[in-house]
Structures are given as structure tokens and as C-alpha cells.
Amino acid sequence: MIRFDNSYARLPERMFNRQTAAPVGAPKLIAVNRDLAARLGIDADWLAGAGLDVLAGNVVPDGAAPLAQAYAGHQFGHWNPGLGDGRALLLGEVLAPDGARFDLQLKGSGPTPYSRRGDGRAWLGPVLREYIVSEAMAAMGLPTTRALAAVETGETVWRETGLPGAVLTRVAASHIRVGTFQLFAAMGDTEALAALTDHVIARHYPQAQGPEGLLRAVMQAQAALIARWMGVGFIHGVMNTDNMAVSGETIDYGPCAFMDGYHPMTVFSSIDAQGRYAYGNQPRIALWNLAQFATALLPLLDDREAAVARLTAILEGFPDIYEAERRAVFAAKLGLVAPTPDDDGLIDGLLDLMQAGQSDFTQTFAALASDSAEGHILDRAAFTDWRARWSARGPDMELMARSNPQIIPRNHQIEAVITAAVAGDYAPFHAMNAALSRPFAPLDAATRPYAAAPTEGERVARTFCGT
């Protein structure tokens, strides 16, 4: 029922651990993503029926080669050599009808050698959060892992208290991370590092020439990704190198969040006490992570001193690449066709006004096209001046409508969905996913509630990793 072709499993065995998931007692389907199943060439009815045991980890499907991937990484800037898939299993790689290759991974499938004394399980809240947010990101057109299905396990997961367990089936172009490269570089395993490099080039960047070409390609993909995060007010929350996919997709939705009121130093993650991964720091951290990636590639290059100089020169190009990507994203949000550096003043001018009044990020941009943004800006006189300069630029309202979501997965609404689901009511979960599947459509009775900013009593100040 699933067309597997498992290229990662053909790499050196020391790069992963082969194993199966830990069975669960009473799996129950929460949701199957039928559109994504069709994209993968998988029968959604089969998934929802006989395939339930596959989604729960109780049955290994024909052709699968389940394994936990090994990797390392810098976590909040500190090196940790002992990471890896601690609560996830790569079932295998699916070949879609058009030949595209996707990883199929179970998250919350039980312990692995990389679990670090953890139970390898996931509780329902983080599974629903990732399903909602990753699918919303996909609907907004951002590169992201996707959610194919969510399943209750019928078992209790113990954190501070007992919580309902769940398993997420995640789909990605791959789950290879900067930290995957870092592990083998740190081990001095040049053979594995070279095999991984060749694998990633063949799989994601076939035009890249060697390690230097790979660095350029990954840097371009990351610059584009972070610029698009910034354009929707998304804060990843844990931009560790083990959470940075070399494919250029958003991965590992832990304490992630979308801003309500705009401020560049907004932080939600409960474990980011110093604001390292604040909204406005994300481009800088992306470059820091890319520097670690470059360091991991060094063992593959001759003449270390000359190689360091070449890789450094590549990394020095990141700010210009990122600024061009950011300009394109925010210019589209303002309806500015064929943007130039001269438009940066308009972009930053509006953001400064929004910051001064803590304007709602999504609502303010959505309101610009209907000429109702004035109510979102505290300094009315300054906004009047800004709007005159913007209008003189001749904004394209259709471009704005395509570039500014009316709704995003807001923290307080996600928390309400999780609370209802824990009580056994999944109707809010399904309703929210349906609304978020059309983020750019004009608001109607079904979607208008999701456009509302939180009241003071609804505001969510902290999000949690869920592990």
C-alpha cells in the first residue's frame, strides 16, 4: 500500500539504528491528511482503516526499513554529541506518483538508543500542535515538514502528570540535519561524512558541486526559509543545529509560536530564557548554524587553511542573500512589484510604527489592502505620512491579498484546541485545520473567529517543548 525506496537505509549502518516502534495498546485515529496522502500515492481509506496499526507503530508495512537516525548538535550554543532520534522512527522513504521522494516518520513511537533515559513517547498536545502548525505553514506556502496522520495510543504518557499519548506521522523531504553532519565530523568519520554529503547532494541539490557547492545551496535555502518565517511572524523557538534541516524545510515544531503584537525581540519558548532564538534573532542564528555546517564540511576539503578561507567567503555572502529574500517577502506583503533596496525604508518604516504600538502583526498587514490599517497603528500622524509614501509607490492589491494571510494558528486558539481534545472533543481541532487550509481567502463565518487576536485573559506568554 506504500511505495518505499529506502536510500538512507543503504548508507553506512553506523549512521542509524535499525529497530521497530514500541507497540501501543489501543490506537484510535484522530486524523488522516487526505490531500497529503493523495500527493504521496497512499490510499487514505486504507490508512484510516487497516493502516491504523502502521500509523500507531504496531505493524511494520511491507517495504519499510524502520530506523532511528543518529546526529549531534549545538543546543542553545552548547555542543551536545549525544543526540539522535530519541522518540522518532524513520519508517522509510516514499516515492510519490511523480517520482518525488519523501521521508515517512513516526514521532512518539517509543524509546531508541538516543532517548537519553526518556520514554520515547509524545503526549497529545505537542502532536496536535505540530499537526496544526505544520499544515498551516504548508497552506501559506512555506517549506515545511507535514502531518500525514495523528493517532491516540490509548496509553498514558507521564510528564509532570499523566497525559494522553499520541503518535504523529510526519512527512519531510528528508530529516537530515546540520547536526547529522556535525556528528560524523566530530567523530572523525570522514567516510560517513563523505557518504552523507554525496547523499544530500544527490537527493536535494543535484546541481551542487562538492561540499562548497552544498554549503552555498543550503545557505540559499535557509536564507529563503528564514525570510519567509519573518514574513508570517513565526518564531521557531529552538533553532539548535539539530533542528535545522539541510533540505531547507521547517522542522521540529516544539515551542514554536506566531506573534500577536509585533516586537522583534518576542520570545515564547519557556526554555529560551536569554532570548537567543527571539523573532528578530533568527537570521543571525541561521548564519551561526550555517557556520557550524561549514565547519563540519571542512574534513572533506584539502588544504585546511585555504578551505577555511573559501568557506568563510561563502558565509560572508549570507547577509546580502538574506536581505534580498527578506525584501522580496515584505515587499510582496506591501504590494510592491519589482522591489529595490529603496523600498527597505517603507518596509522598516511600517515595522517601526507597528513596534511602537505593539500592533498585531497579521491583522495589520491584512488590513492594509482594505485601507483599514490605521486603526492598528498607535501613531496616526506618522502612519498618515507613511501611507502617503506607500501609496505613491503604487501597491498592487492583488499581490498583497496573495501575500498576507488573514488567519494564522494563534497560540491561544491552539491551546483551546488541545484542552478540548484532552477532554475527548476533537471538533475544534478539525474546525481549526479546515479554516487554516485557506489562509488567504476573505474571511467568512467559518474563518473569522481565527482572525481574532487574544484578549488579555487569553494571551499565551509561554510555549513548551513537549518532550
Phi, psi and omega in degrees: 000344178233130182270098182266147168209102197261082185289324180296325180292348178267358175283171180308135188298337181287357180272358182196176175234122178283131177190170176252167178287159173278123183300154178244161190281315187216073183295143179218129184291133171263310183199146168238132179275095188293323179296318179291321177302317179298320178300325182273352182076029180250136180289113182295326178296322176296317179302316183286344181250260182297334181283356181304319181292333173292314181296331180274346182091008181277338182227135174269118182289155178303133177091348180286159176220071189298137181204154173256127184278143176266140172198171177234201175161166171265122178250115186053039176086356183252134184289132176227109184278351190249053180258206183127178180288095183273343177214033181216153175226131171280108179296321181160186181249130182262132172264115180288166180304330179271006178091353178294147185251133179223140170286142172242116187232139171264130179244122186098025190267008177113175187289152175226175176298347183257013186283345178053052177070008176276170182272352178072009183257167175234144174266168191302321185303304179297329178294314179292321179300313181294320178302309183297309188289317182294321178289327174295318177299317179297320180294331177276358176088016179270141175299128186198155163294162183231164180252118178272325182197159172226139186224134168287145178266343185077010181237161180265134174255130182261120170244244171287337178212178178282133183225152179293135181275156180204161176231133175256135170262115187251143180241135181212158172299324166189168176250025180279132189241165170305320180297336176295315177295319182299323182301310186285332173294317181294327180282350185071022182267080184294328179298312179295321180297318179294319179296320179294318179298313179299320180297314182293320178298313181296324186277321188244326188225066186297343178275349183289142179252101174069186183303321181292320176295323178295317178301315179300317183293315179295321179297316178298316181296319181289322178299317179294319181296311183296321177300322180285326171303312183298326183290341177246008178072029183271138178237115183294315175096328179219070181280048173290160182293338176281354176251016181247107183281134181289347177287344183087018176261152170290131183221153174065075178277088179265256179275038182291162180196161170252139178295145164265271176290139186280127166203132185295340181259023179295132178227138174243326188303128181293340182261003180256067187295331183265359180073024180304321185253031175301159181313307186287346179271351189299320177297319180296319180292325177301317178294320178300315179296321178295326176295324176292324176297315179299318178299321180293333180278345185305319182300345180273356186246142177280160177055080188306317184297315179292324180294319178301317180297318181292316180293323177297319179298322177297313181297328179295345177277352184300313183304317180292321179295315180296315182298323177295319178294316179298316179300317181297318181294309185284330175296319177298321179296332177263004178073025183266109180280144179050061184293153176231170177304337178296339180280349181300327179297321177294315181299306184290330178297317178293317180298323177297318178295321179294319180297318183299326182251009182052043180296144177295125188298307185290315182297320184295313179293322179295327183283339183303318184293334180261011178057037179237018184285343184305325180292348181263353184250128183291315183272091186295320182295316180294324179292323178300318178294315180298316183296326178296318179291322178294315180298324179295337179284346177074060183295145178266108185293328178293322175297319178298317181297327179280345190250348183240107178296142174281331183224150176224165175282093184282147186304313185293329179285322175299316180297323178295321178297315181296317179301316179295319182294319178300329178276001176098005183252108181262001180301316177299324178298311181293322180294319180293317178298320179297317180295316184289348178287349177226067188290338184263356182288150174304145182294142174224189184300327183282328186258338185303321179301334183277354177273349185285132172286157181290146168287171181302324180285340180267346188300133177257114184268338184223139173242159190232154187291324177091356180282000000 
